[in-house]
Amino acid sequence: MRGTGIQINNNYELEIKVRRDKDGIIVSGLSIGDTTYQNQALILICQKGELKSSPLTGVGINDICNDNQFTLWKREIIEQLEADGQTIYKLQLDSKGMKLDAKYVSN
């Protein structure tokens, strides 16, 4: 199922929650769950070329500072999220911030 996978924490490190059985043996550790928001954050934050497995992925949202080309940025965000398989329901981007409503839609 798209949008489900290994979770990362706020420091972009693997979310590890070790669980042991009655004998002290580790039975699970990686946290699995909805990855939609973390995928969106990574796509927005990463610069193109930063992800070796997908060098064309990334918006580089940090570059938006002191830039007023919001139409170009919106187009880039939409293209990147759609390339990831997400459907964008709402994207508002202006000098006050960004509001995004996008999700993976299963077929």
N, C-alpha and C positions, 0 to 999 in steps of 0.2 A: 504494500500500500504506500503510495507516494505521500510524503510528509511525515512518515514515521521512521525513526531511526535512532542512532546513538545521540544522547543529549550532551550538550556542552554547558559549562557554567558561565557566569558573567565575566570571567577572565579568559574565556574562549579555550578552556581546558576541558578534557573529558570529565563528565559528571560520573564519579565513581562512588557507589554505595555498596560496600562489601557486606555480603550476607553469608553467614556460616551455618552449617547444619549442626546437629547435636554433638558431633564428633570434632567440631572445629574446622571442618573442611569448607573452603570457599565454594559456594554453590552458585553465586551470581555476583556481579560487580558493576557492570556498565548499566547506566540508566537508559532505558529505551522509552521513547514517547514521541509526542508531536514535535516535529522539527521545522514546521512552517516558519515561525517567527525567527528562529536562529538562522535558517537558510536565507530569509529576507535580509537580516542584519549583515550576514557575511557577504551577500551579493552587493549590498549598498556600500559596505566599508572597503572591500577589496578593490585594488587597482587592477586593470587589465595586465595580465602576465604574472600576477602574484600567485595564482593557483596553477601549479605545473600541469595538473591533469586536465585543466580547462583554461588555457591561456587567454581566451577571448571573453571570459566571464569577469565581471566586475564593473561597478559604476564609479568608484572612487569619490564618494560623496564628500570627503574632506575638501576636495577641490572647489566645492560650491561656495566657500567663503569668499566674500567680496565679488561675487558673480551674480548678475541679474538676468542671465539667460535661462529663465525657468522653463520655458517651452522646450529647449534643447535637453535640459536635465530630465524633464518629465518623459520625453521620448526615449531617452537612454534607459531610464528606470523601467518603463513599460517593456521595452525590447528585452532587457535582461531577465525580468521576472517571467515574461511569456516564454523565453527560451528555456527557463527552468521548469516550465509546465504549469505555471500558476495563471489563474484568471484574475484580472484586476477589476474590482468593482468600483473603487474610488481611489483617486490619487489627487491630492491637493498639495501644491508646493508653491510657497511664496516666501517673502522675507521674514515671515513670522514662524515658519516651520513647515513640517510635512505631516500629512495625514494619509495613511495608506490602508486600504482594505483589499487584500489579495489572498487567495487561497488555492490550494490544489483541489481540482475537481475530478472525482473519480468517474470513469466512463461506465 
